[in-house]
Amino acid sequence: MRTLEERFAGGDPLAVREAYEQFQPSLIGVAHSVLNNRDLAADAVQTAFLNAWRAAGRYDPERPLEPWLRTITRRAAIDAYRSRREGVGRRTPEPVDDGADEHAIRRWRVRTVRAAVERLPENERELVDLAHLRELSHREVSDRLGIPIGTVKSRLRRAHRRLAEELAGV
């Protein structure tokens, strides 16, 4: 009897479905950690499985399937995040008559967020800058700063928590 990994590598649609049912909950968590939105995370997981099915011939069935799927899911989530950010930047500007009030509120929010970031400890502020403003991946931040990727993730998580607490009412 062939393993799930062997059937998946062969492009068997039933194996893809079985893998989806088995790994989908943990992959939703992977995508959610990037997108912070359950619906977008579910979409990213579906995209990841479609990509994985297309790439099944490149999968080595001697290696565990879940880590390979997690990598594809993370990439799909990052692509979705970037697409969403690019889409936000391409919106048509609001008409000026909608009032200077909204523009003033937006400027105030930006200043408030920047001030909150400035109050972070130096190591967390630097990580937020690299990961969010310069859009580097965790691996790129790790390489640039010469610290383990796990440290990058934990410090970013801590920074996100601090910012969320400070900006809760904004």
C-alpha positions in Angstrom: 0.0 0.0 0.0 1.4 3.4 -1.0 1.8 6.1 1.7 -0.1 9.4 1.6 3.2 11.1 0.6 3.8 8.7 -2.3 0.2 9.2 -3.6 0.4 13.0 -3.1 3.7 13.1 -5.1 2.0 11.1 -7.8 -0.7 13.8 -8.1 -3.5 11.6 -6.8 -6.5 13.9 -6.2 -7.8 11.7 -3.4 -4.4 12.0 -1.7 -4.6 15.8 -2.0 -8.1 15.8 -0.5 -6.9 13.5 2.3 -3.9 15.8 3.0 -6.2 18.8 3.0 -8.5 17.2 5.6 -5.6 16.1 7.7 -3.5 19.3 7.7 -5.9 22.1 7.0 -6.4 23.1 10.6 -2.7 23.6 11.3 -2.2 25.3 7.9 -5.0 27.7 8.7 -2.9 28.7 11.8 0.2 29.2 9.6 -1.8 31.5 7.2 -3.6 33.3 10.1 -0.2 34.1 11.7 0.6 36.1 8.5 -2.8 37.5 7.6 -4.5 37.9 11.0 -7.8 37.1 9.3 -9.6 33.7 9.3 -11.3 34.1 5.9 -8.1 35.3 4.2 -6.2 32.5 5.9 -8.7 29.9 4.6 -8.4 31.3 1.1 -4.6 31.2 1.4 -4.7 27.5 2.4 -6.9 26.7 -0.6 -4.4 28.5 -2.9 -1.6 26.7 -1.2 -3.2 23.3 -1.9 -3.8 24.2 -5.5 -0.1 25.2 -5.8 1.0 22.1 -4.0 -1.0 19.9 -6.3 0.5 21.6 -9.3 4.0 21.1 -7.8 3.4 17.5 -6.6 5.9 16.2 -9.1 8.6 18.2 -7.3 7.7 16.9 -3.8 10.0 14.2 -2.4 7.8 11.5 -0.8 10.7 10.4 1.4 10.3 13.7 3.3 7.3 14.5 5.6 4.4 16.2 3.8 3.3 18.7 6.4 6.4 20.8 6.6 6.4 21.1 2.8 2.7 22.2 2.9 3.4 24.6 5.7 6.1 26.3 3.5 3.8 26.6 0.5 1.0 27.9 2.8 3.2 30.5 4.3 4.3 31.7 0.9 0.7 31.8 -0.3 -0.3 33.8 2.8 2.6 36.3 2.2 1.5 36.7 -1.4 -2.0 37.4 -0.3 -0.8 39.9 2.3 1.3 41.7 -0.3 -1.5 41.7 -2.8 -3.8 43.2 -0.2 -1.3 45.9 0.7 -0.7 46.7 -3.0 -4.4 46.9 -3.6 -4.8 49.4 -0.7 -2.1 51.6 -2.2 -3.8 51.6 -5.6 -7.2 52.8 -4.3 -8.6 56.0 -5.9 -8.1 58.9 -3.5 -11.2 60.1 -1.8 -12.7 63.3 -3.1 -11.5 66.4 -1.2 -15.1 67.4 -0.4 -15.4 64.4 1.9 -13.9 66.7 4.3 -10.6 67.5 5.8 -11.8 65.8 9.0 -11.2 62.3 7.6 -7.8 63.4 6.3 -6.9 64.9 9.7 -8.0 61.8 11.5 -5.9 59.6 9.2 -2.9 61.8 9.8 -3.5 61.7 13.5 -3.6 57.9 13.4 -0.4 57.7 11.4 1.3 60.0 13.9 0.0 58.0 16.8 1.2 54.7 15.4 4.6 56.1 14.6 4.9 57.5 18.1 3.9 54.1 19.5 6.6 52.4 17.4 9.2 54.9 18.5 8.4 54.0 22.2 9.2 50.3 21.6 12.5 49.0 22.9 15.3 49.5 20.3 15.5 45.8 19.3 11.7 45.6 18.7 11.6 48.9 16.9 14.3 47.7 14.5 12.4 44.5 13.9 9.1 46.3 13.2 11.0 48.6 10.8 12.6 45.7 8.9 9.6 43.4 8.8 6.8 45.9 8.2 8.2 49.1 6.6 10.9 47.4 4.6 8.8 44.3 4.1 11.6 41.8 4.7 10.8 38.2 5.5 11.6 36.7 8.9 14.5 34.9 7.3 15.9 38.1 5.7 15.5 39.9 9.1 17.3 37.0 10.8 20.2 37.1 8.3 20.5 40.9 8.4 20.6 41.1 12.2 22.5 37.8 12.7 19.9 36.4 15.2 18.0 33.2 15.0 14.7 33.2 13.1 12.9 32.1 16.3 14.2 35.2 18.1 12.9 37.4 15.2 9.5 35.8 15.5 9.2 36.0 19.3 10.5 39.7 19.4 8.0 40.6 16.7 5.2 38.9 18.5 6.1 40.9 21.6 6.3 44.1 19.7 2.9 43.4 18.1 1.4 42.8 21.5 2.8 46.0 22.9 1.6 48.0 19.9 -1.9 46.4 20.1 -2.2 47.2 23.8 -1.1 50.8 23.3 -3.2 51.4 20.2 -6.3 49.5 21.3 -8.5 52.6 21.3 -7.1 54.2 18.1 
